[in-house]
Amino acid sequence: MKMRKLEIELQGNAYPGRGIIIGKTPDGKKAVTAYFIMGRSENSRNRIFVEDGEGIRTQAFDPSKMTDPSLIIYAPVRVLGNKTIVTNGDQTDTIYEGMDKQLTFEQSLRSRKFEPDAPNYTPRISGIMHIEGGSFNYAMSILKSNNGNPDACNRYTFAYQNPVAGEGHFIHTYMEDGNPLPSFEGEPKLVEITGDIDGFTDMLWSSLNEENKVSLFVRYIDLESGKWETRIVNKNQ
């Protein structure tokens, strides 16, 4: 698979929707994850990321303008022991609760499907990172309608064992802007992971479409100590 540059991927797509990136730094010492949200409606754009314990949650920037919180207020990131969960919806909680009961990542998601936002039927995208004793592996999932048919749910899980330094994978909800929005197709994109946390954060934020971007979360986790650094960028300040 050809490795892609994230800045080119993002600059060339005005509306990838929500996206998850997981990988490893070029020096091989840290695990990397990023999650961004975008919006076309006032309700979707009226959001910020805030820290919530070891993870984050979405919150209305102006509560008086919030019209429907059902699909836009959730915890995108939670930590369960040595596992970090990153998703685009409240399935974060489903994965957390399932894995806490010894279910696998894939088993935990069996009770969920794509979002009920006809006619888009937005895919649910999820990631899980497992760090233990200096080793690191991760998996990504997408639950999507069958080419826009809500009567069928297609489930895909991609697992990456011993990921290579300087490489990562990127999955997002939509192929491009449109009405209805076309769901992501294929396996997660192989992408280059570059720089330190500040440089990586700046590159991602500046590459996202200025009109549609809403919030960005980036975390670097030291593989030996398990300690992490986090950056949060919100368009609404």
N, C-alpha and C positions, 0 to 999 in steps of 0.2 A: 504494500500500500504506500502510495506517495505521501510523504510528510508535507503538511500544509503550514503556512504561517498564519497565526491567529489574526494578526492585524489585517491581512488581506482577506481572510474569510469574513471578518466582521465588517470591514469597510465596504465589501462588495454585497452586503445584504442589509437592506434598510430595516428589515423586521424578522430576525430569527426568533423573536419571542422571548422565551426564557432559556437559559443555557447553563450547562454544567461542564466544567473542565476538571479533569483529575490527571495528575502525572507526577513526575519527579524532577527535581532541579538538575541542572547540568553537572553539578559536582556529586550528585547521587546521595547527598546527605539529608535531603528534606523531601517530604511528600507535599504536594501542592494541590489545592482545590480552589475553584472559583465558581461563583454562582451569580448570574445577573438576571434582572427582570426588565422588561420593556412594556410599554403600554400605548394603545391608540386612543382609548376613551379617557375621559376626565377621571372616572372612577379608578381605572387602572394606574393612571399617572399620579394619583393622589396618595402615594405611598412612600415610606422610608424603611430602611433596615435599622433595627436597634438590637443591641446585644441582649441576650436572654440566657443567663447562666453561662454554660460552656458553648452555647450556640447562638442563634439569632432568630428573630421573628420579624414579620412585616407589621407595620402599624400605619394607620391613616395619618398623613401629614396634617390635614385639616379635617377633623372629625365631622364638622358640619357639612362637608361635601361628600361624605361617604354614603353611597346609595345602596350597595349590596356587598357585604363583606364575605359572602359564602366561598368564593373561589380565590380571593385575593389576600385574605388575612390568615396567616398560618406560620408555622415554624419551619423555615427551609433547612436549618442545620441543627442537629442534636448530636450529642456525644454519649455513647454507651460503652463505658470502660475504654478499651483500646480501639473502639470502632467509631468512625465519624460518618454520619448519615447526612446526605445532601439531596434534597428533592425540590420539585417545583409545586408542591402542594401539601395538603394535610396527610398524605401518605408517609411523610416523615414519622409521624406518630405511629402509624400502622407498622412500619418497619421496626421502630424502636420497641414497641410492645411485643411484636412477634419474636424478634431476636432475643429479647429479654426472657422469653419462654422457650428458648432453644430451637426456634424455627430458623431456617435459613433465610437469607435475603430474598430469594426467589419464592419460597413458600409463604413468607410474610405478605408478599404482594398479590397472592392468589385471590384474596378477597376484594381487590380493587380493580378498577378499569379506568379508561380515559375519562376526562371531565365531561359532565352533562351540559355542555355549552353549545348546543346545536346552533348553526350547522357546522361549526368548527370541530367539535369533539376533540378538543385539545389533548394531545398525548400527555400522560403522566411520565415524566422522566425522573430517574432516581440514581443515586450513586452511593456506594458503601466503600469506605477505606478501612483496612485492617492493618494496624502497625503493632508489631510485637518483637522485642529483642533485636531491633535493628532491621528486621525484615518488613516488607511492605507489599501488599497486594490490594487490588480493588476490583469492583464490578460495577457495571452500569446496566440499567434496565429502561425499556420503553414499553408502555402499554398504550396501544393505539387502536382506533376503529379500523375496520377492514375497508380501506379506501373510501372512508366517509360513511360506511354502512354501520349504524350503531347497534345492529343486532349481533355483531360479531366483534370480539376483542382479540387482537393479535398481541402476543406477549414475547418479548425478546430480552434475553439476558446475555451480557458479554462480560467475561471474566479475564482479568489480566494479572498473571502471576509473575513476580519478580520483574516489575517494569524497568525499562531501560532509562538510564539517566538522560535528561534533556528531552524526554518524550512524554506525551500525554494523549488523552482522548477527549474529544469535544462532542457533546450531543445537545441538540436544541429542539424546541417544540415544532417550529415551522420551517419549511424549506425556503420560504420567501413571503413577502406581503401578498395579500390577495383576499378575495371574498367568494367563497369561504377560504379560510387560511389553509394551505396545503400542509399536511403533517410531514414531519421529518421522515426521510427514507434512508434505508441502508444501515450499516453498522457505524458506530461512533467514528468520527474523523480523527486520523492520526495527526497530531499537531506538535509543533516545537514548543518546548517550555524554556523560557529565557529569563536571565537576570535575577536580581534579588526581588523581594516582595514589593518594594516601592516601585521599581522599574516595571515589573510585571503588571501591577495594579494600574499604573499610569498608562501603559500601552493598551490594556483592555478598555479602560474608560474612554480614552481618546479615540479608540477605534469604533466604539458603538455609535449608532446613528444619534445625532444630537437631539433631534426632535422626539425620538421615541424612547431613549434610554431613561431609566428610572433609578435603579440602585444596583450596586455591585458589592459583592463580598469576596474577599481573598484570604486564604489561610495557608501558611507554611508551617509544617509540623516536622520537628527534628526527629529523625528516625531512631536515634540512640536514646534520647532523654524523653521523647514524647511531648516535650514542651512546644507550644505554638505561638506564632505571631498572627494577628488578624488585622485586616484593613477593611473598612466600610466606607463606601462613597455613595452619597445620596444627591440626586439632582435638586431635590427640595431641601433647602437648608434653613 
